[in-house]
Amino acid sequence: MPAPPPGRSVVATLERFQIAFYLLALAAGAAIGLAAPGAAPTLEHAINPVLIVLLYATFLAVPFARIGAALRDLRFLGSAVILNFVLVPIVVFALTRFVADDRAVLVGAVLVLCAPCIDYVIVFSGLAGAASERLLAGAPVLMLLQIVLLPLYLWVFVGADVVDTIEIAPFVEAFVILIVVPMALAAATQTLARRHRLATTLTDAMAAAMVPIMMTTLAVVVASQIDAVRTRWTDLAGAAGVFAAFLVVMAVVGRIAAGVARLDIPAGRALVFSGATRNSLVVLPLALALPPTLALAPVVVVTQTLVELIGMIAYVRLVPRLIPAD
């Protein structure tokens, strides 16, 4: 049997050991961010571009012809809505009582934990054999509902005065930039790939580069934020504990919800990821727009990002065992 081409062998190695490479990327990002804290603002500006590339590559791998059917899957969509906007807030309220004495930490925690993820959850869930196209189809619904309901959660959990400081524009901007643009580009590329070899070559190249793209994204996010977390770590330890506990609790709650809804295996795995991953990179601009008295809230959101990135690497291995294939 002839040996595979060198390029294909490299891709196979990256995919086989992708979890180890992601951990390496996290460590590299932390080392860069701590060694050169002055580069954090520049790296922060790179977050959206690398996310766009990552999501473009992710959407390319999702057959858009199947999204219509996924959107008509009301059982999964209803389960995701109930999980994220009924069960998650209950869990968030219970867990945030441990940090309720610090208002800035409480605001940051509620803001990020009550906002379900619509971007890189698609990537990580796909790695775990989940129905990522259903998450993609449900992204607009989850995004619109969190825009409407986040002020309500903040009003109930924190107070009416915080709601008055929230602006909706950053949510809309993030949705367009991180979801609509890469999704449209991916759909156009898939259409062209049926007719033109160049588009097919691009699709194959992006699929082969998926692991390096994810590594770059993880490294950039961590490098841009790690120093801010380090300088306020004593204030953030409680929040980090809440975020870690949230991942543990939601693995159980999501698994139970998938069983109650009688979802198939890929959909059940997708539901677990949907309930656990949060929209930290989208709500960060909202946290940055809060008044100076809540200046710690954006760093709380960043802390959740770092905890979740590590947690998602664990989820990629855990969820297939939590909902095993028959």
C-alpha positions as CSV (number, residue, x, y, z in Angstrom):
1,M,0.0,0.0,0.0
2,P,1.5,3.4,-1.0
3,A,2.3,5.8,1.8
4,P,-0.1,8.8,2.1
5,P,1.2,12.2,0.7
6,P,3.2,14.1,3.3
7,G,0.6,16.9,3.5
8,R,-2.2,14.4,4.2
9,S,0.0,12.6,6.8
10,V,0.5,16.0,8.7
11,V,-3.2,16.7,8.7
12,A,-3.9,13.2,10.0
13,T,-1.4,13.7,12.8
14,L,-2.9,17.1,13.7
15,E,-6.4,15.6,13.9
16,R,-5.3,12.6,15.9
17,F,-3.6,14.6,18.5
18,Q,-5.7,17.8,18.3
19,I,-6.5,17.9,22.0
20,A,-2.8,17.9,22.9
21,F,-2.2,20.6,20.3
22,Y,-5.0,22.8,21.7
23,L,-3.5,22.5,25.2
24,L,-0.2,23.5,23.7
25,A,-1.8,26.5,22.1
26,L,-3.4,27.6,25.4
27,A,0.0,27.3,27.1
28,A,1.7,29.2,24.3
29,G,-0.9,32.0,24.4
30,A,-0.5,32.3,28.2
31,A,3.3,32.4,27.9
32,I,3.2,35.1,25.2
33,G,0.6,37.2,27.1
34,L,2.6,37.1,30.3
35,A,5.9,37.8,28.6
36,A,4.6,40.7,26.5
37,P,1.6,42.2,28.3
38,G,2.0,45.4,26.2
39,A,0.9,43.4,23.2
40,A,-2.5,42.7,24.7
41,P,-4.4,45.5,22.9
42,T,-3.0,44.5,19.5
43,L,-3.8,40.9,20.1
44,E,-7.3,41.8,21.3
45,H,-8.0,43.5,17.9
46,A,-7.0,40.2,16.3
47,I,-9.7,38.2,18.1
48,N,-12.5,38.9,15.7
49,P,-10.5,38.3,12.6
50,V,-9.2,34.9,13.8
51,L,-12.8,34.0,14.9
52,I,-14.1,34.9,11.5
53,V,-11.6,32.6,9.8
54,L,-12.3,29.8,12.3
55,L,-16.1,30.1,11.8
56,Y,-15.7,30.4,8.0
57,A,-13.8,27.1,8.1
58,T,-16.4,25.6,10.4
59,F,-19.3,26.6,8.3
60,L,-17.6,25.3,5.2
61,A,-17.7,21.8,6.8
62,V,-21.4,22.1,7.5
63,P,-23.7,21.1,4.5
64,F,-26.0,24.1,4.2
65,A,-28.5,21.9,2.4
66,R,-29.1,20.2,5.8
67,I,-29.7,23.5,7.8
68,G,-33.3,23.8,6.6
69,A,-34.1,20.4,8.0
70,A,-32.3,21.2,11.2
71,L,-34.3,24.4,11.6
72,R,-37.5,22.4,11.2
73,D,-36.3,20.1,14.1
74,L,-38.6,21.8,16.7
75,R,-37.7,19.2,19.3
76,F,-34.1,20.1,19.3
77,L,-34.7,23.8,18.9
78,G,-37.3,23.8,21.7
79,S,-35.0,21.8,24.0
80,A,-32.1,24.3,23.4
81,V,-34.4,27.3,24.2
82,I,-35.7,25.7,27.4
83,L,-32.3,24.6,28.5
84,N,-30.6,28.0,27.8
85,F,-33.4,30.4,28.9
86,V,-35.2,28.4,31.7
87,L,-32.8,25.9,33.2
88,V,-29.5,27.8,32.8
89,P,-30.8,31.0,34.6
90,I,-31.8,28.8,37.5
91,V,-28.3,27.3,37.7
92,V,-26.8,30.7,37.3
93,F,-28.8,32.3,40.1
94,A,-27.8,29.4,42.4
95,L,-24.1,29.5,41.6
96,T,-23.8,33.3,41.6
97,R,-25.0,33.6,45.2
98,F,-21.4,32.7,46.1
99,V,-20.1,36.0,44.5
100,A,-23.2,38.2,45.1
101,D,-21.3,40.4,47.7
102,D,-19.2,41.8,44.9
103,R,-21.5,43.6,42.5
104,A,-19.0,44.0,39.6
105,V,-18.2,40.3,39.7
106,L,-21.9,39.4,40.0
107,V,-22.8,41.6,36.9
108,G,-20.0,40.1,34.8
109,A,-20.9,36.5,35.8
110,V,-24.7,37.0,35.1
111,L,-24.0,38.8,31.9
112,V,-21.8,36.0,30.4
113,L,-23.5,32.9,31.9
114,C,-27.0,33.9,30.7
115,A,-25.8,34.3,27.1
116,P,-25.6,31.0,25.1
117,C,-22.7,30.7,22.7
118,I,-23.4,31.0,19.0
119,D,-19.9,30.8,17.5
120,Y,-17.1,28.4,18.6
121,V,-19.6,26.0,20.2
122,I,-20.1,24.8,16.6
123,V,-16.5,24.0,16.3
124,F,-16.1,22.1,19.6
125,S,-19.4,20.3,19.3
126,G,-18.4,19.1,15.9
127,L,-15.2,17.6,17.3
128,A,-17.3,15.6,19.7
129,G,-19.5,14.1,17.0
130,A,-22.4,16.4,17.8
131,A,-25.0,17.8,15.3
132,S,-23.3,21.1,14.7
133,E,-25.6,22.0,11.8
134,R,-28.5,22.1,14.3
135,L,-26.6,24.5,16.5
136,L,-25.8,26.6,13.4
137,A,-29.5,26.6,12.4
138,G,-30.5,27.6,15.9
139,A,-27.9,30.4,16.3
140,P,-30.2,33.3,15.2
141,V,-32.9,32.2,17.6
142,L,-30.5,31.9,20.5
143,M,-29.0,35.3,19.6
144,L,-32.3,37.1,19.4
145,L,-33.6,35.6,22.6
146,Q,-30.5,36.5,24.6
147,I,-30.7,40.1,23.3
148,V,-34.3,40.3,24.7
149,L,-33.8,38.3,27.9
150,L,-30.4,39.5,29.2
151,P,-31.8,42.7,30.5
152,L,-34.5,40.8,32.3
153,Y,-32.0,38.4,34.0
154,L,-29.8,41.4,35.0
155,W,-32.9,43.2,36.4
156,V,-33.9,40.1,38.4
157,F,-30.5,39.0,39.6
158,V,-28.7,42.3,40.0
159,G,-31.0,45.3,39.8
160,A,-32.8,47.7,37.5
161,D,-30.0,50.4,37.5
162,V,-27.6,48.0,35.7
163,V,-30.1,47.4,32.9
164,D,-30.1,51.1,32.0
165,T,-26.4,50.9,31.2
166,I,-26.7,48.0,28.6
167,E,-26.4,48.8,24.9
168,I,-27.8,46.4,22.3
169,A,-25.6,47.6,19.4
170,P,-22.5,45.5,20.3
171,F,-24.7,42.4,20.2
172,V,-26.0,43.1,16.7
173,E,-22.6,44.0,15.5
174,A,-21.1,40.8,16.8
175,F,-23.9,38.7,15.3
176,V,-23.3,40.2,11.9
177,I,-19.5,40.0,12.0
178,L,-19.1,36.6,13.6
179,I,-22.1,34.7,12.2
180,V,-23.7,36.3,9.2
181,V,-20.4,37.3,7.3
182,P,-18.6,33.9,7.6
183,M,-21.8,32.0,7.1
184,A,-22.5,33.9,3.8
185,L,-18.9,33.4,2.6
186,A,-19.1,29.7,3.4
187,A,-22.4,29.3,1.6
188,A,-21.1,31.1,-1.4
189,T,-17.9,29.0,-1.4
190,Q,-20.0,25.8,-1.3
191,T,-22.1,27.0,-4.2
192,L,-19.0,27.8,-6.3
193,A,-17.3,24.6,-5.4
194,R,-19.9,22.7,-7.4
195,R,-18.8,24.6,-10.5
196,H,-15.2,25.7,-10.0
197,R,-12.1,23.8,-9.0
198,L,-10.5,26.8,-7.2
199,A,-13.4,26.9,-4.7
200,T,-13.1,23.2,-4.2
201,T,-9.4,23.6,-3.5
202,L,-10.1,26.4,-1.0
203,T,-12.7,24.2,0.8
204,D,-10.2,21.3,1.0
205,A,-7.4,23.6,2.2
206,M,-9.6,25.1,5.0
207,A,-10.6,21.7,6.1
208,A,-7.0,20.6,6.3
209,A,-6.1,23.7,8.2
210,M,-8.8,23.4,10.8
211,V,-6.6,22.4,13.7
212,P,-4.0,25.1,13.1
213,I,-6.8,27.7,12.8
214,M,-8.3,26.6,16.1
215,M,-4.8,26.6,17.7
216,T,-4.3,30.2,16.5
217,T,-7.6,31.3,17.8
218,L,-7.0,29.8,21.3
219,A,-3.5,31.3,21.5
220,V,-4.7,34.8,20.5
221,V,-7.6,34.9,22.9
222,V,-5.5,33.7,25.8
223,A,-2.5,35.9,25.0
224,S,-4.7,39.0,24.7
225,Q,-6.5,38.4,28.1
226,I,-4.2,36.5,30.4
227,D,-2.4,39.5,31.9
228,A,-5.6,41.3,32.8
229,V,-6.7,38.2,34.6
230,R,-3.4,37.8,36.4
231,T,-3.4,41.3,37.8
232,R,-6.8,40.9,39.3
233,W,-6.6,37.2,40.2
234,T,-7.4,37.6,44.0
235,D,-10.7,39.4,43.0
236,L,-11.5,36.7,40.4
237,A,-10.9,33.5,42.2
238,G,-14.5,33.2,43.3
239,A,-15.8,33.8,39.8
240,A,-13.4,31.2,38.3
241,G,-14.8,28.7,40.8
242,V,-18.3,29.6,39.7
243,F,-17.5,29.2,36.0
244,A,-15.8,25.8,36.6
245,A,-18.8,24.6,38.6
246,F,-21.1,25.8,35.9
247,L,-19.4,23.5,33.4
248,V,-19.7,20.5,35.7
249,V,-23.4,21.2,36.5
250,M,-24.4,21.9,32.9
251,A,-22.9,18.6,31.7
252,V,-25.3,16.8,34.0
253,V,-28.3,19.1,33.3
254,G,-27.7,19.0,29.5
255,R,-27.4,15.2,29.6
256,I,-30.7,14.9,31.5
257,A,-32.4,17.4,29.2
258,A,-31.3,15.4,26.1
259,G,-32.7,12.2,27.7
260,V,-36.0,13.8,28.6
261,A,-36.4,15.3,25.1
262,R,-35.4,11.9,23.6
263,L,-32.9,13.4,21.2
264,D,-30.7,11.2,19.0
265,I,-27.1,10.9,19.9
266,P,-25.7,13.8,17.7
267,A,-28.5,16.1,18.8
268,G,-28.1,15.2,22.5
269,R,-24.4,16.0,22.4
270,A,-25.1,19.3,20.7
271,L,-27.6,20.1,23.4
272,V,-25.0,19.5,26.1
273,F,-22.6,21.8,24.4
274,S,-25.2,24.5,23.9
275,G,-26.1,24.5,27.6
276,A,-22.5,24.7,28.7
277,T,-20.8,27.2,26.3
278,R,-21.4,30.9,26.8
279,N,-21.2,33.9,24.5
280,S,-18.2,35.5,26.2
281,L,-16.6,37.0,23.1
282,V,-19.9,38.6,22.1
283,V,-20.9,40.0,25.5
284,L,-17.4,41.4,26.2
285,P,-18.1,44.6,24.3
286,L,-21.2,45.0,26.5
287,A,-19.2,44.5,29.6
288,L,-16.6,47.1,28.4
289,A,-19.4,49.6,28.0
290,L,-20.5,49.4,31.6
291,P,-19.7,52.4,34.0
292,P,-16.4,52.7,35.9
293,T,-18.0,51.3,39.1
294,L,-18.3,48.0,37.3
295,A,-14.9,48.1,35.7
296,L,-14.1,44.5,37.0
297,A,-17.0,43.0,35.0
298,P,-15.1,42.8,31.6
299,V,-12.3,40.9,33.4
300,V,-14.8,38.6,34.9
301,V,-16.1,37.8,31.3
302,V,-12.5,37.2,30.2
303,T,-12.0,34.8,33.1
304,Q,-15.0,32.8,32.0
305,T,-13.5,32.6,28.5
306,L,-10.3,31.1,29.8
307,V,-12.1,28.7,32.1
308,E,-14.4,27.7,29.3
309,L,-11.7,27.1,26.7
310,I,-10.0,24.6,29.0
311,G,-13.4,23.1,29.8
312,M,-14.3,22.7,26.1
313,I,-11.2,20.7,25.5
314,A,-12.3,18.4,28.3
315,Y,-15.9,18.4,26.9
316,V,-14.6,17.1,23.5
317,R,-13.5,13.9,25.3
318,L,-16.2,13.8,28.0
319,V,-19.4,14.4,26.0
320,P,-19.0,11.3,23.7
321,R,-18.7,9.2,26.9
322,L,-21.6,11.0,28.5
323,I,-23.8,10.3,25.5
324,P,-22.1,7.3,23.8
325,A,-22.8,5.9,20.4
326,D,-24.9,2.8,20.3
